Amino acid sequence: MLIATATSGWAEPPTPTSAARTPVVLPPIQQVRYQPLPPPSVTDPAEREYQIQLEPPSRERLFRIEAEDSLFERIKQEFRQRSDRAEFPKEVKSVQLDAVRPPRTHPPMATHYVAPFVCYHPLWFEEKNSERYGWELGVLQPLASATHFFANVALMPYHFTAEKPWSCEANVGYYRPGDPVPLFFYTPRFSWPAVGAQVGTVVAGSAIFP
């Protein structure tokens, strides 16, 4: 290739020196492979390896009962043996709501709870064990029900005087449906006038029908 000079017009390019002919040696190309991570620094607590206990704890350690303060102190001592420090969050004291919340300006509201109940007239022939609470005596249940019925028929004067037919009763105070209720022996409410009416009826019946 010809180049122009300032004095003699066109001239040939200069000959390269021996230094320019020296080949450039490049480092060998290595394949990309997994490089292991450097070992963690012992001085950095965040990068220190945590030792996990692989042996199962003993019965005394598993069922140990200790207070919260002693638990925190034991954890601090265990970390101190590994040249580490255990930090726990600071305890937040409870805030009094009355000091933060403004006082109420509206009058307090009151409500009344009305328990569900059913009013009815006296049930002289009610068998509470079997009819209300689901008790059953197996093959003896018909005999028990018949005995209960005829006994109440004989005590009609007593029931009529102790519990008037027009009086009102309610199911308040009984067990709720599904509650485990034991087998009770229910007796009618005691009343001296009812005893007198029962005795007078028996005596009058004996005199009328000898």
C-alpha positions in Angstrom: 0.0 0.0 0.0 1.3 3.5 -0.9 1.1 6.4 1.5 1.7 10.2 0.7 4.6 12.1 2.4 5.0 15.8 2.7 8.3 16.0 0.7 8.6 13.4 -2.0 5.0 12.5 -2.8 4.3 8.8 -2.6 6.4 6.3 -0.6 6.2 2.7 0.6 5.0 1.9 4.2 7.7 1.3 6.8 8.9 -2.3 7.4 7.6 -3.7 10.7 10.2 -4.4 13.4 11.1 -7.7 15.0 9.0 -6.8 18.1 5.9 -6.5 16.1 6.4 -10.1 14.7 6.3 -11.7 18.2 3.1 -13.7 18.6 0.7 -12.9 21.5 0.3 -15.9 23.9 -3.3 -16.1 25.3 -4.1 -18.0 28.4 -5.8 -21.4 27.9 -9.6 -21.3 27.9 -11.1 -23.2 30.8 -14.5 -24.8 30.8 -17.2 -23.3 33.1 -17.7 -25.6 36.1 -19.1 -25.4 39.6 -16.8 -23.4 41.9 -17.1 -24.3 45.6 -18.0 -21.5 47.9 -15.4 -20.2 50.3 -15.6 -21.4 53.9 -17.7 -19.1 56.1 -15.9 -16.7 58.3 -15.7 -17.6 61.9 -15.8 -14.0 63.1 -19.1 -13.3 61.4 -22.0 -14.6 63.5 -24.4 -14.6 60.6 -22.2 -16.9 58.5 -21.2 -19.2 61.4 -22.4 -22.8 60.9 -25.1 -23.8 63.4 -24.7 -27.1 65.1 -27.8 -29.2 65.1 -28.1 -31.9 67.8 -28.8 -35.2 66.0 -29.2 -37.4 69.1 -32.7 -37.6 70.5 -33.1 -35.7 73.8 -33.4 -37.6 77.1 -36.6 -37.9 79.0 -35.5 -35.3 81.6 -34.7 -32.8 78.9 -37.9 -33.5 77.0 -40.3 -33.1 79.9 -38.3 -30.4 81.7 -40.5 -27.7 83.3 -38.9 -24.3 83.7 -39.8 -20.7 83.9 -39.4 -18.3 81.0 -36.6 -16.4 82.6 -34.6 -19.6 83.3 -35.2 -20.8 79.7 -33.8 -17.6 78.2 -30.8 -17.8 80.6 -30.1 -21.4 79.6 -30.3 -20.5 75.9 -27.8 -17.6 76.4 -25.4 -19.9 78.2 -25.6 -22.5 75.4 -24.8 -19.8 72.8 -22.1 -18.4 75.0 -20.3 -21.8 75.0 -20.2 -21.6 71.2 -18.7 -18.1 71.4 -22.0 -16.6 70.2 -24.7 -14.4 71.7 -28.4 -15.0 71.8 -30.7 -12.0 71.5 -34.4 -12.0 72.4 -37.0 -9.3 71.5 -37.7 -6.8 74.2 -40.9 -7.3 76.1 -43.7 -5.0 75.1 -45.6 -3.7 78.0 -49.3 -3.7 77.8 -50.9 -0.4 77.0 -53.8 0.8 79.0 -56.7 1.2 76.6 -58.4 3.7 78.8 -55.4 6.0 78.4 -55.4 5.7 74.6 -59.1 5.4 73.8 -61.2 8.5 74.3 -64.1 8.2 76.7 -67.5 7.2 75.5 -69.9 10.0 74.8 -73.0 8.0 74.1 -75.1 6.4 76.9 -74.6 2.7 77.6 -77.0 0.3 76.0 -78.7 -2.5 77.9 -80.1 -5.7 76.6 -82.1 -8.5 78.2 -81.7 -12.2 77.4 -84.9 -14.2 77.3 -84.3 -17.9 77.7 -86.3 -20.2 75.4 -89.0 -22.0 77.4 -92.4 -23.5 76.8 -95.3 -23.1 79.2 -97.9 -25.9 79.6 -100.3 -27.3 82.1 -99.3 -30.0 84.6 -98.4 -33.3 83.0 -99.6 -35.8 85.6 -98.8 -38.9 83.5 -95.4 -37.7 82.2 -92.7 -40.3 82.4 -89.5 -38.1 82.3 -87.0 -40.9 82.1 -88.3 -42.4 78.9 -90.3 -39.6 77.3 -87.9 -36.7 78.0 -84.5 -38.2 78.4 -84.7 -41.3 76.2 -84.2 -44.0 78.9 -85.3 -47.5 77.9 -85.4 -50.7 80.1 -85.6 -53.1 77.2 -88.2 -55.8 77.7 -89.2 -54.4 81.0 -90.1 -51.0 79.5 -93.8 -51.9 78.8 -94.2 -53.1 82.4 -92.6 -50.0 83.8 -94.8 -47.7 81.7 -98.0 -49.6 82.7 -97.0 -49.4 86.4 -96.3 -45.7 86.1 -99.7 -45.0 84.4 -101.9 -47.0 86.9 -100.0 -45.5 89.9 -100.8 -42.0 88.7 -104.4 -43.0 88.1 -104.7 -44.1 91.7 -103.0 -40.8 92.8 -105.3 -38.5 90.8 -106.8 -36.8 93.9 -103.3 -36.1 95.1 -102.2 -34.6 91.8 -105.4 -32.6 91.4 -104.8 -30.9 94.8 -101.0 -30.5 94.6 -100.9 -29.3 91.0 -104.1 -27.6 89.8 -105.1 -28.5 86.2 -105.2 -24.7 85.3 -101.8 -24.0 86.8 -98.9 -23.2 84.5 -95.5 -24.9 84.3 -92.5 -24.5 82.1 -89.5 -26.6 81.0 -87.0 -24.2 82.7 -84.6 -26.1 84.9 -84.6 -29.4 83.0 -81.6 -30.8 81.2 -81.0 -29.9 77.6 -81.7 -32.4 74.8 -78.8 -34.7 74.4 -77.3 -34.2 77.8 -76.2 -37.4 79.7 -78.9 -37.6 82.4 -78.8 -40.4 84.9 -81.9 -42.5 85.7 -83.9 -40.7 88.5 -86.8 -41.8 90.5 -89.2 -38.8 90.3 -91.8 -38.3 93.0 -94.7 -35.8 93.0 -94.4 -32.6 95.0 -95.3 -33.1 98.6 -98.4 -31.2 99.9 -100.4 -31.8 103.1 -103.7 -30.7 101.5 -103.0 -33.2 98.7 -102.4 -35.9 101.3 -105.7 -35.1 103.0 -107.5 -35.1 99.6 -106.0 -38.5 98.8 -106.9 -40.0 102.2 -110.4 -38.5 102.1 -111.0 -39.9 98.6 -109.9 -43.4 99.6 -112.1 -43.3 102.7 -115.1 -42.0 100.8 -114.6 -44.6 98.1 -114.4 -47.4 100.6 -117.6 -46.2 102.2 -119.5 -45.8 98.9 -118.2 -49.0 97.3 -117.7 -51.5 100.2 
